[in-house]
Amino acid sequence: MSTVSEAYMIGDIEVSSLKNAMDLWLENQSGMEDTLSSVIARVSSAVSGLYNSFLGQTRSQARLNAIASYDQSNELFKAFLSAEMMYSCALWSDSEGGVRGDLEDGPRPGDLEAAQLRKIRHVLNKARVKPGNRILEFGSGWGGMAIEAARTYGCEVDTLTLSIEQKSLAEERVRAAGLEGRVRVHLLDYREIPAEWEKAFDAFVSIEMLEHVGAKHYNTYFKLVDFALKSHNAAAVVSASTFPESRYTGYQAEDFMRRYMWPNSCLPSATALITAAQTGSSGRFTLEGVENHAAHYPRTLREWGRRLDRNLSQDMISKDYPGLRERADYDAFKRKWHYLFAYAGAGFAKGYITCHMLTFIRPNDIPVRCD
């Protein structure tokens, strides 16, 4: 699909419905498995996988990937994200008409904000946080999770990012919320957490950051989560876009998202993460819960697309991207984002990709009193 994506972005092809085109491609993919393009894809997958196996997400590569993925204009992300700026799957309820409410009843102002706040609170509740708890977060985003944890739950938060742009705006938002003493935003690779953080945290959260870790480093990731969490009465909640087990491999071919949106990203599977948590922690985690939020992602993506159309303008974005002053370049840039939203939305809707949230607790911790 990369050739098609490029042709669409530069306007060489027009389609009446990107969603229908994506659906058609996914519905016919199984019939194309023995074609030449599939052979090429397998070769590309092997090359890409070998790169990540030998080099993986090194510290320098991780920083470069962050620059490509998130050190973009904060104004761009403000244009399509909701007020708390969560760049991840929302959770929809009947209050917003469910996962198809925008299609059946039309989108309403405030729906995305409500669904994202529900997701944040769901994560924090699963992490069993209480006032005075200290939380470690890998992947700050723009501070939405950390701010809510401090403001509503009374926690202290140390949150990590590799994006200078994200750190700057997250800290600005923390100051605006009056939470400077409760939330600390660190420009830091997760592999460089300080020794004094050993067994210092009551909870760990990470929302859709694991896609940037790489299969080679899953064990290390969970080893460090184990290192940072207290030995008792502690919980870890992680979420990630994932591949179903039948489709998962550590050798993932370059596609539209890996080429244009998130370089060198690698989608895990739920099983790969559970196995890594067990190995990395030397058995000191108990799997408490597994949830698949894939059905909630297509509406999230549709909401982002509508907001992008409504809020993004060439004058606004060309201040940060001078190369977009030409109309054709701006149109290609905007079409790239719409292609992403349609591409990912079809993948989640058709089960090609999933979105798992995993909760781990310490052995012998009691999640709910039952006697």
N, C-alpha and C positions, 0 to 999 in steps of 0.2 A: 504493500500500500504506500510505500514511501514515494514512488514515482507519481502516483495519483495525488498524494498530499502536496507535493511540490507543484504539480500542474494546477491544483485547486488554489493554492496560496497565491500564485502569480497571475491567476485569472485566465489560464489557458483553457480550463474547462469550467462549465457551470453545471450545477445540479439543482433541481427544484427542492430537494430535501436531502441534506447531508445524513440525517438519521436513516432514511430509507436506503441510501447507498451503503451505509455501514452495516445495516441489518442484512442486506442482500449478500454482502461480502462474507459476513460471519456465518450466515445460513448455508453458504456454498463452500465454506472452507474445507470441510471434511472431504469433499469430492475433489479437492485440488492437491491432496497430500502427496500424490505420486507424480506431480507435474515437475517440469524442469525448475519452475520458480521455487518449489518446495525443496528441491535438492540444493539450489543456491542458498536458500534460507538456512538449511542445515549446516552448510559450509560456513556461512556468515556467523551462525550461532557458535560454531566451534572456535572460530577465530576470536570472536568477542569473548567467549568463555575463557579461552586460554589467556587473553589479556588480563581479565579480572582474576584468574587463578594465580598467575605469577606476580602481577603488580597489585591487584585488588584495589581497594580504596585506601591508598597510602594517604598520609596526612596532607601532603602537598596536592595530591589529586583530589582529595575531598574538598580542599579549599577552592581549587579551580572549578570543581563542579558546583559549589555553592555560589561562586561568582556568576557562573552561567545560568543557574536556576533561580536564585533569589536575590542577588545583588543587582536587581533591576530597579526601575523607578518604583518607589513606594506609591506614587500617584497612580501607577498602572493598577496595582493590587487594590488600592482604595476604590478604584472605579468599579470593580465587580464583586468584591467581598462585602460581607455584612459589617456592621459597625464594630464588632469585636475583632474582625479580620482573621477569622479562622479559615485557613486554606486547606480544608479537609472535609470529609463527609459529615453532613448534618444528620440529625435524627428527627424524622417527621412523625407526628402523632395525629390523632383525629382532630385535634384543635386546628391544624392546618390542612385538614382534608386528606392526610396520609401521603403516601409516596406518589400518588397521582392527582393530588388535590389541585395542582396548578393546571392540569390538563382538563379536569372535569368541571371545576368551578372557577378557574382563572386564578392567577397569582394575586396575592394581596400584600399590601405594604406591611412589613414587620414579620411576615412568615419566616423568612430566612433567619432573621435575628432570633426568633423564638426557637427554631429548630437547632441552631448552633449553640444557644445557651443550654438547651436540653442535653446536647451531646457533651458539653463541658461538664455539666453537673453529673451526668451519668458516669463519666470517667472518674471524677473525684469521689463520687459515692462508692463506686466499685473499689477504689483505692482506700476506702474506709478512713478518710482523713478526718481529723478532729482539730478544734482550736489549739494552737500551740505546736502542731505537728510541723516538721520540716520536710519539704518535698524537693526532690531532684527531678528536673525535666531535661531530657535530651531533645532538642529541636524547639527553640523558643517561638518560632513564627514571629508574630508582632506582639506577643505578650498576652494574648487573650486568655489562655488557660491559667497562667501565673497570676494575672490580675484578679480573676474570679476566685482563685484559691485563697489569695490573701484577703480580698475585700469581703467575701461572703462566708468563707470557711475559717477565717482567722489563722491561716497558715503562713509560714515563711517559705519562700521558694528560691532555689538556685536553678537558673535555667540557662542552657547552653545553645549557642548558635555559631555558625561559621560565616554568617552574612553581616557585613558591616552595616548595610542599609537596614536590615532587620533590627540589629542591636540599637541603632540610633533611634528608630521610631519606637521600638518597644520601651526604651528608657524614657522617651518623651511621654509616652502614654502612662507609664508607671508614675512619673512625677505628677502628671495631670490628675491621677487618681489619689494622690497623696500617700503613696505606698513605698516611697524610696527605702524606708528601713525594713521593709518586709519582702521585697522582690529584688534579687540581684541578677542582672543579665551579664553573662560571661561570653566573651569572644574566645571560644575554647573548643578544641576537638575532644570528643568524649573519651578518647584514649589518653588524654592528658589531665584527667581530674586529679586534684592534689591528694597527697597521702593523708592529710588531716580529715578528709571526707570519709575515711573508713568507718563503717557502721554508724554514720552520723544522721541517716535519714529514716523517717518513718514510712515514706511512700515514694514511689518512682512512677512517673508517667512519661509516655512518649507517643505522640500522635502523628502517624504517617511520616516518620523520619527513617524508619528501618529500611525503606526502599533504597536509601542512599548508603547503606552500610556495606553491602556486598556479601555474598555467601561465605567467602573466606573468613569474614570477621564476625559472624553471628556468635560463635562461642565466646570470643573476646568481649563482645558487647554485653552478653549476659554475665560473664565473669565480673565485669565492672559494676553491673547492677547489683550483683550479689555482694561485692566488696563494699558498696556504698550503703546498702540497706542494713538496718538493725537486724539482729539474729532472731528476734521474736516480735510478734505484733507489727509486722510490716507487710506491705503489699506492693506489687508492681502491675501496672496496666499499660499494655502496649497495643497499638493498632497500626495496621499497614494494609495498603492495597496488596493483594496476594494473587498467586496463581492457584487454581485447583491442583490437588496432588497429581492428577493424571497429566497435567500440563507443565508442572514445575520442573525446571532444570537450572543448575547453576550456570549453564552455558546459554545465555539468552541473546538472540540475534538483535542487531540494531533495527529499530523500527522508528516510526515517526516520533514517539515520545522520547526515546533514547537519543535520537539525533538532534531534535529541535527544542526539547523542553528540559529533560533531565539527563544530561550526559552520564554514561556509565552506571545508570541506575539498574537495580536488579530486584525484581519482585520476588519475595520469598513465598513459601507456602506455609500454612498454619502448622503443618507437621514439622517442617524444617525448623521453625522457630521454637516449637515445643521441645524438640530434640536438643536444640542448642541451649535452651534454658536449663534443661536437665544436666547436660554435659558441662556447660560453663559454670554452673553453680555447684557442681559436684553433688547433685541431688538435694540441694538445700532449698529448692522451690517445690511447692505443690501446685499443680494446675487446678485453679478454682473455677474458671469459667471460659467458655469459648463462644463468641457471638460473630455472626456474619451479617454485616451491615450493607452488603452490596445493593440490596433493593432500594436503599436510601440515597445512593449516589447519583443516579440519573437525574432526579429532581434537583439535587444540589447543583449539578452541572447546568441544567436548564436555567435555574435562577441566576447563576453567574453569567450565562450568555446574555440574558435579558438586561442585566445591569451593565454589562460591558457595552451593549448597544446604546443604552440610555445615557451613560455617564462618560464614556471615553470620547474625546475629541482630538482632532489632529493638532490643534493649537496647544492643547494641554500636554500631550505626550511628546511633541517635538521639542519641547523645552529640555526634556531629559534625553531624548533620542533625536539629535539634529539630523540624522540620516533619514528620518521619516517626514521631512519637510516636503518631499515630492509625494504627490497624491498616490501614485502607483505603489510606492514603498509603504506608505501608511495602510493602504488597502490590503496589501499582502500581509503586513504585520497583524492586522485585525483578523483577517481570515485564518491566520495560523492559530489564533486562540479559539475561534469558533470551530475549527477542525479538531482541535484538542478536545473541546467539550463534547462534540458529537462522537468522536472516536472512542473516548473513554466511556461515555454514557452507553453506547451500544455494547461495549465489552462487559460492563457490569450488568446490563439488562439481559444479555444473552448467556450469562454464566461463563463467559470466556475468562474474565477476571473476577475476583472476589474481594471482599474487604473485611478482614478479621480483626476482632479485638480479643486479646487474651489477658486473663487476670491470673496472677500467681500470688500465693501467700506462703508464709514460712510453714514448715512441717509442724503439725500439732497446734497451729493457731486455729482458733474457732471462729469461723466467719459469722455465724449466727447462733446465738444461744438457743438450744433446742431441748433442754431438759429442765 
